[in-house]
Amino acid sequence: MAKYFSNITEEELEEFHKIVAKNVKRLRLENNQSLMDLSLDLGFRSGSFLGSAEACKNEKHFSLEHLYKLSKAFNVEIEDFF
């Protein structure tokens, strides 16, 4: 399977994660939700994961499940994160 994706660079993946993170943060702020409130709504015990994923730190990224839940919370299409 790696041969099909061998032309995708680490930089491209990093940029993809940054775009998603930026859009999550934008939608969170547009919906006046704090990091902690949204984290609790998503089932996390703290804002640590969400904060790290929004900042693209500690190799934390949003999964498809996270994005699906966020799309429901913000009442947007999942495509809005991309």
Secondary structure as UniProt FT lines:
FT   HELIX           2..5
FT   TURN            6..7
FT   HELIX           10..30
FT   TURN            31..32
FT   HELIX           35..41
FT   TURN            42..43
FT   HELIX           48..55
FT   TURN            58..59
FT   HELIX           64..74
FT   HELIX           78..81
//
